Amino acid sequence: MTDDETLRALRVSADYQFGAGVGNVLFPPDEPITVRHSSGGRPRQVLAGDVDETPGSPAGDRLVTYGTDGRFTLGQTGARRVQAALSPPSSRVVVGDESEPYVRDGRNAFAKFVVDADRDIRPGDEVVVVDECDRPLAVGRAELSGAEALAFDSGAAVKVRHGFDAA
């Protein structure tokens, strides 16, 4: 499979996971994208730009990692692109100001601080944690559905993979 064919397939997967049209925003056809493959030939990491594959060369901006389960985990650049492609609150969990520094620092987002969430979120979904002004704070995996994140007063709503630097 060529890289162009791989990218077409990854765009379809992104549309399925995040919503129609996200694949073209996440992996724009007119932008150089580097796909790193596993030893078995599966796409593993997708990076923005042309990346020099020479050992010791700087890595590109990670858009996503493609898991063996066929789902994407988002990097910071990928999360920002998904967020830009979807209107709020799609694929988002909104937290209040009191938890912002902790979430930005990479700590989990707890349900008691959730002020809004996409009602279509299911446990295990990849989500962007944002503040009330829709600024990205972190990216991670939903531990609760969107409705549960709003209803519960305790427990982790999102297991944060990594926080974002303040913009």
Stockholm file with secondary structure:
# STOCKHOLM 1.0

chainA/1-167         MTDDETLRALRVSADYQFGAGVGNVLFPPDEPITVRHSSGGRPRQVLAGDVDETPGSPAGDRLVTYGTDGRFTLGQTGARRVQAALSPPSSRVVVGDESEPYVRDGRNAFAKFVVDADRDIRPGDEVVVVDECDRPLAVGRAELSGAEALAFDSGAAVKVRHGFDAA
#=GR chainA/1-167 SS CCHHHHHHHHHHHHHHHHCTTHHHHHSCTTSCEEEEECTTSCEEEEEESCCCCSTTCCCCEEEEEECTTSCEEECHHHHHHHHHHSCTTTTEEEECGGGHHHHHTTCCEEGGGEEEECTTCCTTCEEEEECTTCCEEEEEEESSCHHHHHHCSSSEEEEEEEECCCC
#=GC SS_cons         CCHHHHHHHHHHHHHHHHCTTHHHHHSCTTSCEEEEECTTSCEEEEEESCCCCSTTCCCCEEEEEECTTSCEEECHHHHHHHHHHSCTTTTEEEECGGGHHHHHTTCCEEGGGEEEECTTCCTTCEEEEECTTCCEEEEEEESSCHHHHHHCSSSEEEEEEEECCCC
//
